[in-house]
Amino acid sequence: MLNKYNLTPSLAQNHNGVGTIWSHHNVTQYLGGTDHTDPDAYFAKYGYDMNQFYALVQHYYDQMPANKASLNSVNVSENEIHVVGWHTAQQTANRPYSYLFLLDSKTHKEVKRYKINRVNRQDVHNIYENITNSLHSGFNNTLTLDNNMHNRSYVLMSRYSSDPNGNTDTVDFTFRNIIKVPKQETSVASMDSLTADKKTLSMSGWHASVDSSRYPYSYLIVINAKTGREYKRYAINRTQRDDVRQVYPNIANAGKSGFGLSIPVTNDMRGNTYKVISRYSSTPNGEGAYVDYSFDNQVTVPAIVKQNLGSIDTLTASFNNVHISGWQANDNAQGRNVHTLIVMDANTHKEIKRMTIANSPRNDVAAAYPDLYKAGLSGFSADIPVDSQLQGKNIYFISRYSATANADADYVDYQFINQIGVPKKQVIESAASMDQLSRVNNTVIMSGWHAANASINKPYSYLIIMDKTTNKEIRRYKINRSLRNDVAAVYPTLYGSKNSGFGLTFNIDNSLVNKRIYVISRYSDNPSGEGNTVDYVFDNALNI
């Protein structure tokens, strides 16, 4: 091309280095200072046409020393940039020191430099085998970022230099790729669990910070969420959290960022709401220089709600006895160790009587109410004899714990909802039964019993045989009463019930034939069976 247009290097060198310029605009700027719409006419002024000029440009471009490069990949992570590529240049001979530079993408000023060792790139050498050092032109490096290098954009520059510091006698190549480094997460955390019950406030989670390596002391600080004031701080040892390290591999000590803490609930904490701050500190007391993370999570410690609970398991009443069993426990019973059961009139709501009772174990109650004071020793059972005060009354019960035996001062009560009616004893004046009244062959057999309160002072007993048709006496038999413990057991208050029995067998004569008979049992104060008497007429009747 040079020979075709008969141009010499000296001619090109006289035109202000035009051999390094590519565009028509720049060529005309160098030659005349203005653009020209007719380049052929313009270049004709200097004795050659446009084609000749571009040939000259091509010639001198081919004569320039080679300086070629490619950036194959860029990966940006939290605290580093990994770059892979190559840079080969003809003038690398006697420049054994290699550097990579991060330049500000706008100003192209150096931000940080990294001294590197080149790696082999056979693929590059295959293409540029005539370029010095093309085989050893590669780079595969991780460029660490300082804290102030985040949230900025960079371009990468590769340098060969004869200076160990990389400052003089250099061959550079600046890549066009824009490398954006996002804003750095300097402190990340999560509260996995924050709970509180009546006894314990517990928390677990993690907190990782880029500053943790500078601040070796860790604290969890419990804050009153309403006042914003610190309640208490706790020195902790961080625990292993491999899951956090995997997500944040570039945050220092992320793998050792865990925490777990349980603290006892005190009375001054109850009813208050708390949140937590995780702190890395430079001093053992948690002050000095530090970095905090304030969690949004909040938890309320349950307020003191004292319980007063009870239940009646069984409640029965008979003529003679009222039986009650169950349990009752009261959080306010502390210091009140006397347990009294008070019987109340359900109609007048006045006390009828009271009795001191002993408590018994109730593991079932303790299991259901583990926080209830002495729930495991809350059982009771009592039998209350029925007297005239209780007969015929509807009653309910009050359980009372008191500090003194008289139970009338310094006490706490629980009123059971259960009520029961106590039966009123009936006043039985007399009772009797004909157990047997029958004819066997030519005899009549009878047996039974008869007792009466009015039989007192009436020592004579009779059985009187009566005609059912005429209601007139047919005959009478003086008898001795026999022992009847069964009657006494049923009628213990009925006079003479224990010796109320009778038994009689007699022959049938003409006075009884074809008669329908019944029987009267009599007590008398007269040996004849007359005088003052007490009779019982049996309903039983027998045909003779």
C-alpha positions in Angstrom: 0.0 0.0 0.0 2.9 2.4 0.8 4.5 1.7 -2.6 1.3 2.0 -4.5 0.7 5.5 -3.4 4.4 6.4 -3.3 4.3 7.8 0.2 7.3 7.8 2.6 7.4 7.7 6.4 8.9 11.1 6.4 5.9 12.6 4.7 3.5 11.1 7.2 5.6 12.2 10.1 5.3 15.8 9.0 1.5 15.7 9.5 1.3 15.9 13.3 1.3 12.1 14.0 -1.7 11.5 11.8 -0.8 7.8 11.6 -2.5 7.2 15.0 -5.8 8.9 14.0 -8.7 6.8 12.6 -11.8 9.0 11.9 -12.3 11.4 9.0 -13.2 14.1 11.5 -9.9 13.7 13.4 -7.8 13.5 10.3 -9.2 16.7 8.9 -8.9 18.4 12.4 -5.2 17.5 12.5 -4.6 18.7 8.9 -6.6 21.9 8.8 -8.5 22.5 12.0 -12.0 22.1 10.4 -14.2 19.5 8.9 -14.4 19.4 5.1 -17.3 17.9 3.2 -15.1 17.2 0.2 -12.1 15.3 1.6 -10.7 14.4 -1.8 -10.5 18.1 -2.8 -8.9 18.9 0.6 -6.2 16.3 0.5 -5.5 17.2 -3.2 -4.1 20.4 -1.8 -1.3 18.4 -0.3 -0.6 16.3 -3.4 -2.4 13.0 -2.5 -6.0 11.7 -2.5 -8.1 10.2 0.4 -7.2 6.6 -0.4 -3.5 7.4 -0.2 -4.0 9.0 3.2 -5.9 6.1 4.7 -3.2 3.7 3.4 -0.7 5.8 5.3 -2.7 5.6 8.4 -3.0 1.8 8.1 0.7 1.5 7.6 1.6 3.3 10.8 -1.1 1.5 12.8 0.5 -1.8 11.8 3.8 -0.5 12.9 2.6 0.5 16.4 3.7 -1.9 19.3 0.9 -4.4 20.1 -1.1 -3.9 23.4 -4.1 -6.2 23.6 -6.3 -7.5 26.4 -9.7 -8.9 27.3 -11.7 -9.1 30.5 -13.4 -12.5 30.5 -15.4 -12.3 33.8 -16.1 -10.0 36.7 -17.9 -11.2 39.9 -18.7 -8.7 42.7 -19.5 -10.0 46.2 -19.8 -8.3 49.6 -16.2 -7.4 50.2 -14.3 -8.4 47.0 -14.2 -8.5 43.2 -13.0 -11.5 41.3 -11.6 -10.8 37.9 -10.5 -13.2 35.1 -8.8 -12.0 31.9 -5.5 -11.3 30.1 -3.3 -8.5 28.9 -0.4 -9.0 26.6 1.8 -6.3 25.1 4.9 -6.2 22.9 6.7 -3.9 25.3 6.4 -6.2 28.4 10.1 -7.2 28.1 12.1 -6.0 31.1 8.8 -5.1 32.9 8.5 -8.1 35.2 6.1 -6.6 37.7 2.3 -6.8 37.2 -0.5 -4.9 38.8 -4.2 -4.6 38.6 -5.8 -1.2 39.3 -9.3 -0.2 40.3 -9.9 3.3 38.9 -12.8 5.5 39.6 -15.1 5.0 36.6 -15.7 8.8 36.2 -12.3 10.4 37.0 -10.1 7.4 36.1 -8.1 8.2 39.2 -6.5 5.3 41.1 -8.5 4.0 44.0 -6.5 0.9 44.8 -3.8 -1.2 43.2 -3.1 -5.0 43.6 0.2 -6.6 42.8 -0.4 -9.9 41.0 1.3 -12.9 39.5 0.4 -13.6 35.9 -0.9 -17.0 34.9 -0.5 -19.0 31.7 -3.1 -18.4 28.9 -2.4 -20.9 26.1 -5.4 -19.7 24.2 -4.0 -16.2 24.0 -0.6 -17.4 23.0 -2.2 -19.4 20.2 -3.6 -16.2 18.7 -0.7 -13.8 19.5 2.3 -16.0 19.5 4.5 -13.2 18.1 3.7 -10.9 21.1 6.1 -11.0 23.9 4.8 -12.7 27.0 1.4 -13.7 25.5 1.6 -17.1 27.1 2.1 -15.6 30.5 -0.5 -12.9 30.1 -3.4 -14.1 32.2 -4.8 -13.0 35.5 -7.3 -14.7 37.9 -7.4 -12.6 41.0 -9.7 -11.6 43.9 -9.5 -7.9 44.7 -10.4 -7.1 48.3 -12.4 -4.0 48.9 -11.9 -1.6 51.8 -14.9 -0.3 53.7 -14.9 3.0 51.8 -14.9 1.3 48.4 -18.6 0.2 48.4 -21.4 2.0 46.6 -19.1 3.1 43.8 -18.2 2.2 40.2 -14.8 1.3 38.8 -12.9 0.3 35.7 -10.1 -2.2 35.7 -6.6 -1.4 34.5 -3.8 -3.9 33.9 -0.1 -2.8 34.1 3.3 -4.1 33.4 6.2 -2.2 35.1 9.9 -2.4 35.6 9.3 -0.7 39.0 8.5 -3.1 41.9 6.0 -0.5 43.1 4.5 -0.2 39.7 4.9 3.6 39.4 7.4 4.1 36.5 8.2 2.6 33.1 4.8 1.1 32.6 2.6 -0.5 29.9 -1.1 -0.1 30.7 -4.4 -1.3 29.4 -7.7 0.1 30.7 -10.8 -2.1 30.2 -14.0 -0.4 29.3 -16.2 -2.6 31.5 -17.9 -0.6 34.3 -17.7 -2.5 37.6 -20.4 -1.5 40.1 -19.9 -2.3 43.8 -23.1 -2.1 45.8 -23.5 -0.6 49.2 -22.0 -2.8 51.8 -24.1 -4.5 54.5 -22.1 -3.5 57.5 -24.4 -5.0 60.2 -27.0 -7.7 59.6 -29.0 -9.6 62.2 -32.2 -11.6 62.9 -34.1 -12.3 66.1 -35.2 -15.9 65.6 -37.2 -16.2 68.8 -38.2 -13.7 71.6 -40.6 -15.1 74.2 -41.7 -14.5 77.8 -43.8 -16.5 80.3 -44.3 -16.1 84.0 -40.8 -17.3 84.8 -38.4 -16.7 81.9 -37.6 -14.3 79.1 -35.8 -16.1 76.3 -34.2 -14.9 73.1 -32.2 -16.5 70.3 -30.9 -15.2 67.0 -27.7 -13.8 65.4 -25.9 -10.5 64.7 -23.0 -10.2 62.3 -21.0 -7.0 61.8 -17.9 -5.9 59.8 -16.7 -4.3 63.0 -16.9 -7.4 65.1 -13.3 -8.3 64.7 -12.4 -4.9 66.3 -14.9 -5.3 69.1 -14.3 -8.6 70.9 -16.9 -8.2 73.7 -20.5 -9.2 73.1 -23.6 -8.1 75.0 -27.3 -8.4 74.8 -29.1 -5.4 76.2 -32.7 -5.7 77.3 -34.6 -2.4 76.7 -37.9 -1.2 78.2 -39.8 -0.6 74.9 -42.0 2.1 76.5 -39.4 4.2 78.1 -36.5 3.3 75.8 -34.3 2.8 78.9 -31.9 -0.1 79.5 -33.3 -2.6 81.9 -30.2 -4.8 82.1 -27.3 -6.0 80.0 -25.8 -9.5 79.7 -22.3 -10.5 78.6 -22.6 -13.4 76.2 -20.4 -15.7 74.1 -21.3 -15.9 70.5 -22.3 -19.3 69.1 -21.6 -21.0 65.8 -24.0 -20.1 62.9 -22.8 -21.7 59.7 -26.1 -20.8 58.0 -25.3 -17.1 58.5 -21.8 -17.5 57.2 -23.1 -19.1 54.0 -25.3 -16.1 53.3 -22.8 -13.5 54.4 -19.4 -15.0 53.8 -17.7 -11.6 53.5 -18.8 -10.3 56.9 -16.2 -10.9 59.5 -17.2 -13.5 62.1 -20.6 -14.2 60.5 -20.1 -17.9 61.3 -19.7 -17.0 65.0 -22.6 -14.5 65.2 -25.2 -16.6 67.1 -26.7 -15.9 70.5 -29.1 -17.5 72.9 -30.1 -16.3 76.3 -32.7 -17.0 79.0 -33.1 -14.7 82.0 -35.4 -15.1 85.1 -38.4 -12.9 85.2 -38.4 -10.6 88.2 -41.4 -8.8 89.7 -40.4 -5.5 88.3 -40.4 -6.9 84.8 -44.0 -8.1 84.9 -46.5 -6.3 82.7 -43.7 -4.5 80.8 -42.8 -4.8 77.2 -39.1 -5.3 76.1 -36.9 -5.3 73.1 -33.3 -6.3 72.6 -30.1 -4.7 71.4 -27.1 -6.9 70.3 -23.8 -5.1 70.9 -20.1 -5.7 69.9 -17.9 -3.6 72.2 -14.3 -2.7 72.6 -14.4 -2.9 76.4 -15.4 -5.7 78.9 -18.3 -3.7 80.3 -19.9 -3.1 77.0 -19.1 0.6 76.8 -16.2 2.3 74.9 -16.4 1.9 71.2 -19.2 -0.3 70.1 -21.6 -1.2 67.3 -25.2 -2.0 68.0 -28.1 -3.7 66.2 -31.6 -2.9 67.6 -34.1 -5.6 66.9 -37.7 -4.6 66.0 -39.1 -7.6 67.9 -40.9 -6.9 71.2 -42.3 -9.1 73.9 -44.5 -8.4 76.9 -43.8 -10.2 80.2 -47.1 -11.5 81.7 -48.4 -9.4 84.6 -48.9 -11.1 87.9 -52.4 -12.6 87.9 -53.0 -14.3 91.2 -55.3 -17.3 91.0 -57.9 -18.5 93.4 -59.3 -21.9 92.2 -61.1 -24.9 93.5 -63.5 -27.7 92.7 -65.8 -30.0 94.7 -65.5 -33.6 93.5 -68.2 -35.2 95.6 -71.0 -33.6 97.7 -73.7 -35.8 99.3 -76.1 -35.5 102.2 -78.2 -37.9 104.2 -80.2 -37.7 107.4 -77.1 -38.2 109.4 -74.1 -36.9 107.5 -72.9 -34.4 104.8 -69.8 -35.6 102.9 -67.7 -33.2 100.8 -64.3 -33.7 99.0 -62.4 -31.7 96.4 -59.5 -29.2 96.2 -58.9 -25.5 96.7 -55.7 -23.4 96.3 -55.1 -19.7 96.4 -52.0 -17.7 95.3 -52.8 -15.3 98.2 -52.6 -18.1 100.7 -48.9 -17.7 101.3 -48.4 -17.3 105.1 -51.9 -18.4 105.7 -51.6 -22.1 106.6 -54.8 -22.8 108.5 -57.5 -24.3 106.2 -61.1 -23.9 107.4 -64.3 -25.2 105.8 -67.3 -23.1 106.5 -70.9 -24.3 106.0 -73.2 -21.5 104.8 -77.0 -21.3 104.7 -77.9 -20.8 101.1 -81.1 -18.9 101.9 -79.8 -16.5 104.5 -76.1 -16.6 103.5 -75.2 -16.8 107.2 -72.6 -19.2 108.6 -74.0 -22.4 110.1 -70.8 -24.0 111.4 -67.1 -24.4 110.5 -64.4 -27.0 110.9 -60.6 -27.0 110.5 -59.5 -29.5 107.8 -56.2 -31.0 106.8 -55.0 -30.8 103.2 -54.0 -33.8 101.1 -51.8 -34.3 98.0 -53.4 -33.5 94.6 -50.8 -34.2 91.9 -53.5 -33.8 89.2 -54.1 -30.2 90.3 -50.4 -29.5 90.3 -50.1 -30.8 86.8 -52.9 -28.6 85.6 -51.9 -25.5 87.5 -48.1 -25.7 88.0 -47.8 -22.1 89.0 -50.7 -22.1 91.5 -49.4 -21.8 95.1 -49.5 -25.3 96.9 -51.6 -26.8 94.1 -50.0 -30.2 94.8 -51.3 -30.0 98.4 -54.7 -28.6 97.9 -57.0 -31.6 98.4 -59.5 -32.1 101.2 -62.2 -34.5 102.4 -64.7 -33.9 105.3 -67.7 -35.5 106.9 -70.1 -33.2 108.8 -72.6 -34.8 111.2 -76.2 -33.6 110.6 -77.7 -32.0 113.6 -80.7 -29.7 114.2 -78.7 -26.8 112.7 -78.3 -28.6 109.4 -81.6 -30.5 109.1 -83.7 -29.3 106.2 -81.2 -26.6 105.2 -79.9 -25.8 101.7 -76.2 -25.3 102.2 -73.0 -24.3 100.3 -69.3 -24.1 101.4 -66.6 -21.5 101.8 -62.9 -22.6 101.8 -60.8 -20.3 103.9 -57.0 -20.0 104.4 -56.1 -17.9 107.5 -53.1 -17.0 109.5 -54.7 -18.0 112.8 -56.7 -20.9 114.0 -59.9 -18.8 114.7 -59.9 -17.9 111.0 -61.6 -14.6 111.6 -58.6 -12.4 110.7 -56.0 -12.3 108.0 -57.7 -14.7 105.7 -58.6 -15.3 102.0 -61.8 -17.1 100.9 -63.1 -19.2 98.0 -66.8 -19.8 97.6 -67.9 -23.0 95.9 -70.9 -22.7 93.6 -72.2 -26.2 94.6 -75.3 -26.4 96.8 -77.0 -29.3 98.4 -80.2 -29.8 100.5 -79.9 -31.6 103.8 -82.9 -33.9 104.4 -85.0 -33.2 107.5 -85.4 -36.2 109.8 -89.0 -37.4 110.1 -90.4 -37.9 113.7 -91.6 -41.5 113.5 -94.0 -42.3 116.4 -94.5 -46.0 115.5 -93.7 -48.5 112.9 -94.5 -52.2 112.3 -94.5 -55.0 109.8 -96.3 -58.3 109.5 -93.6 -60.5 108.1 -95.8 -63.7 107.9 -99.5 -64.4 108.3 -100.5 -67.9 107.0 -102.5 -71.1 107.7 -100.5 -74.3 107.8 -102.8 -77.4 108.2 -104.9 -76.7 111.3 -102.7 -73.9 112.6 -102.2 -70.1 112.1 -98.6 -68.8 112.0 -97.7 -65.2 112.2 -94.5 -63.2 112.8 -93.3 -59.6 112.6 -92.5 -56.5 114.7 -94.0 -53.4 116.2 -92.3 -50.5 117.9 -93.8 -47.2 119.2 -92.5 -44.2 121.1 -95.7 -44.3 123.2 -94.9 -47.9 124.3 -92.7 -46.5 127.1 -94.1 -47.5 130.5 -96.4 -50.0 128.8 -94.6 -53.3 129.5 -97.4 -55.7 128.5 -97.7 -56.9 124.9 -100.6 -58.5 123.1 -101.6 -59.9 119.7 -105.3 -59.5 119.2 -107.1 -61.6 116.5 -109.9 -59.6 114.9 -112.9 -60.6 112.7 -112.5 -58.7 109.4 -116.2 -58.8 108.8 -117.5 -57.5 112.1 -114.3 -55.8 113.3 -114.8 -57.5 116.6 -112.2 -59.3 118.7 -112.1 -63.0 118.4 -109.3 -63.7 120.9 -106.1 -62.2 122.3 -102.6 -63.6 123.1 -100.2 -62.2 125.7 -96.7 -62.3 124.2 -93.1 -61.5 125.0 -91.3 -59.3 122.5 -88.2 -60.7 120.8 -84.9 -59.2 119.7 -84.9 -57.4 116.3 -81.5 -55.8 115.6 -82.5 -55.2 112.0 -85.4 -53.0 113.1 -83.1 -51.2 115.5 -80.6 -50.5 112.7 -83.3 -48.8 110.6 -85.1 -47.0 113.4 -82.4 -46.4 116.0 -84.4 -43.5 117.6 -87.7 -45.4 117.8 -88.4 -46.5 121.3 -88.3 -50.3 121.8 -87.3 -51.0 118.2 -84.5 -53.4 119.3 -87.0 -55.6 121.2 -90.0 -55.2 118.9 -90.3 -58.7 117.4 -93.1 -61.1 117.8 -94.0 -64.7 116.7 -97.2 -66.7 117.3 -98.7 -70.1 116.3 -102.2 -71.2 117.4 -104.7 -74.0 116.5 -107.8 -73.3 114.5 -111.1 -74.0 116.4 -114.8 -73.6 115.6 -114.6 -69.9 116.5 -112.3 -69.3 113.6 -113.8 -71.5 111.0 -115.0 -69.6 107.9 -113.7 -66.3 109.3 -111.5 -63.7 107.7 -109.1 -62.4 110.3 -106.6 -59.6 110.8 -104.2 -58.8 113.7 -103.6 -55.9 116.1 -100.3 -55.5 118.0 -100.8 -53.8 121.4 -98.6 -52.3 124.2 -100.5 -51.8 127.5 -99.8 -50.7 131.0 -102.3 -53.3 132.3 -101.6 -57.0 132.5 -105.0 -57.6 130.9 -104.2 -55.6 127.9 -106.6 -52.9 128.7 -105.9 -49.6 130.4 -103.6 -47.2 128.5 -102.8 -48.9 125.2 -100.9 -48.3 121.9 -102.2 -50.3 119.0 -101.0 -51.0 115.5 -103.5 -52.5 113.0 -101.9 -54.6 110.3 -103.4 -54.5 106.8 -102.7 -58.2 106.3 -105.7 -60.5 106.4 -106.1 -64.3 106.3 -109.1 -66.5 105.4 -109.7 -69.5 107.7 
